[in-house]
Amino acid sequence: MSLQRFVTTILGLAVIVPGVALAATPANTLVIAKNIDDIITLDPGEAYEESGGEIITNVYDRLIRFEATDVKSLVGGVAESWSVSPDGRTFTFKIRPGLKFQSGNPVTAEDGAFSLQRVILLDKTPGFLLTQFGWTKDNVAQNIKATDTSTLVLTLPTDFAPSLVLNVISSTIGAVVDKKVALEHAAGDDLGNGWLKNHSAGSGAFNLRSWTPNESVVLEANPDFHLGAPKLARVVVRHVPEAAAQRLLLEKGDVDIARNLTADQVNGLNLGDLTILPQGSADSFYVALNQSEPHLANPKVREAMRWAIDYQGMVDSFLKGQFTIHQSFLPSSFWASIADNPYKFDIAKAKALLAEAGYPSGFDISMDAFNSEPWSSIAQSIQATMNQAGIRISLLPAEQKQVWTKFRARQHQMLLIKWSPDYLDPHSNSDTFCRNTDNSDTSKSRTVAWRNHWLIPELSKQSDAASREKDTAKRESEYVALQKALLADSPYLFMFEPVYEIALRKNVKDFVVGPYWDLVFYRLASK
């Protein structure tokens, strides 16, 4: 069957057999219903969105990675082994012999060097994950290089905790790209970026067959994957933004998995041949406050807003079973996280703080949010309760990619968003929420603090110090101090941690979903 005909068949099953509930999706294909309108690119040197990162996880193998069935175990990927010099500045990776890309080209240390170098040379959103270690366009060639076909050597210009460096390399930016294929499709000096937005050049468990924006992603199993061929021949991720539509497709048998059901949708399921897979998440749901907006730059206003959110009311109603209150920037599952949740819904306190701030009658403000659930309901709740305090919010709902683009351009006032860690280390969150030393539009360190125009040189120094501290106990105390500082005042209103309830058919086995998007694996799934 041709790709076009296959996709048409999968996406149009209910149309092909009108009025008939289908018994099952194709036996060799896993069909997932998910809101994937956040995909902007599938180039691992550029992607920084949840759905795109999930696809990259399954298409590209990385130098090292966390084990699919044990996310606390760092194991080899393209690299079969690695070592760190006594001073912690030199990392040597030995490439696994016999690996091939989907093109048939051998995987070499030069491909590994090229892949990391291009992240820095492209200077796209995830580039800061590597430039934070002192690697720049000018020095990357001498600090990241292949010394022979099987040996890749990384040299740090300055000190960092070795565990932090390895954790960063284990994320999607450590994906190894086929250098020859990327350069064959390069346009000018883009290192293949234009082509890799919707093509793949990896050696992972799956190959990218197609990505049609706001429609679907189709993956095809790689029979030569070094851990063995995936159990299913294809994975189709259908773009289904509405939870009600996902539920209907699942109940009819048109999809195997529904990823974005609301609590009401889950509670309303007639389970029968369906089951629920709960998964705790390291995601943080919060409201970002742009400090270029005068009202939001006032610390009393920011504190008032913290008391004008009905955290418990949302968790007890439309978010029931799927969210817990968490007001720290470190996920509860992370080492060094604190469990302090000092803020609750108190309109009297919020009004008093607004009066102290000089706004006894409140003010008008706008808030961007995704136009799907649970974002719409959370946004409407925040709008309603803050209005009681006098903060009159105009909601600006949009597709995920539009909201992300606006956030990265620093064009928002308030913005309802979430953060997913890039790797399993406290620095992943600390470095983005607690670091901004250059507030200019040309800054290379485009952290969340930068996106909100929050210039914080002292907190940046504390975050940097924690990333370099080799004494574990001291490093933990430094992250605890940072969390308490941001709880007291910051341009972030941290609210929730989700518990994702994934609905799937009972015949689907071993669908692996970790605590964040970087750890969702399709290759073990079977039907």
Stockholm file with secondary structure:
# STOCKHOLM 1.0

chainA/1-527         MSLQRFVTTILGLAVIVPGVALAATPANTLVIAKNIDDIITLDPGEAYEESGGEIITNVYDRLIRFEATDVKSLVGGVAESWSVSPDGRTFTFKIRPGLKFQSGNPVTAEDGAFSLQRVILLDKTPGFLLTQFGWTKDNVAQNIKATDTSTLVLTLPTDFAPSLVLNVISSTIGAVVDKKVALEHAAGDDLGNGWLKNHSAGSGAFNLRSWTPNESVVLEANPDFHLGAPKLARVVVRHVPEAAAQRLLLEKGDVDIARNLTADQVNGLNLGDLTILPQGSADSFYVALNQSEPHLANPKVREAMRWAIDYQGMVDSFLKGQFTIHQSFLPSSFWASIADNPYKFDIAKAKALLAEAGYPSGFDISMDAFNSEPWSSIAQSIQATMNQAGIRISLLPAEQKQVWTKFRARQHQMLLIKWSPDYLDPHSNSDTFCRNTDNSDTSKSRTVAWRNHWLIPELSKQSDAASREKDTAKRESEYVALQKALLADSPYLFMFEPVYEIALRKNVKDFVVGPYWDLVFYRLASK
#=GR chainA/1-527 SS CCHHHHHHHHHTHHHHSTTCCCSCSCTTEEEEEECCTTCCCCCTTTCCSHHHHHHHHHHCCBSEEEETTEEEEEEESSEEEEEECTTSCEEEEEECTTCBCTTSCBCCHHHHHHHHHHHHHHTCGGGHHHHTTTCCTTTHHHHEEEEETTEEEEECSSCCCHHHHHHHHTSGGGBCCCHHHHHHTCCTTSTTHHHHTSCCCCCSSEEEEEEETTTEEEEEECTTCTTCCCSSSEEEEEECCCHHHHHHHHHHTSCSEECCCCHHHHHTCCCTTEEEEEEECCCEEEEEECTTSTTTTCHHHHHHHHTTCCHHHHHHTTTTTTEEECCSSSCTTSTTCCCCCCCCCCHHHHHHHHHHTTCTTCEEEEEEEESSTTHHHHHHHHHHHHHHHTEEEEEEEECHHHHHHHHHTTCCSEEEEEECCSSSSTHHHHHHHSCCSCCSTTCSCCCHHHHTTCCCHHHHHHHHHHHHCCCHHHHHHHHHHHHHHHHHSCSEEEEEEEEEEEEEETTCBCCEECSSGGGEECTTCBC
#=GC SS_cons         CCHHHHHHHHHTHHHHSTTCCCSCSCTTEEEEEECCTTCCCCCTTTCCSHHHHHHHHHHCCBSEEEETTEEEEEEESSEEEEEECTTSCEEEEEECTTCBCTTSCBCCHHHHHHHHHHHHHHTCGGGHHHHTTTCCTTTHHHHEEEEETTEEEEECSSCCCHHHHHHHHTSGGGBCCCHHHHHHTCCTTSTTHHHHTSCCCCCSSEEEEEEETTTEEEEEECTTCTTCCCSSSEEEEEECCCHHHHHHHHHHTSCSEECCCCHHHHHTCCCTTEEEEEEECCCEEEEEECTTSTTTTCHHHHHHHHTTCCHHHHHHTTTTTTEEECCSSSCTTSTTCCCCCCCCCCHHHHHHHHHHTTCTTCEEEEEEEESSTTHHHHHHHHHHHHHHHTEEEEEEEECHHHHHHHHHTTCCSEEEEEECCSSSSTHHHHHHHSCCSCCSTTCSCCCHHHHTTCCCHHHHHHHHHHHHCCCHHHHHHHHHHHHHHHHHSCSEEEEEEEEEEEEEETTCBCCEECSSGGGEECTTCBC
//
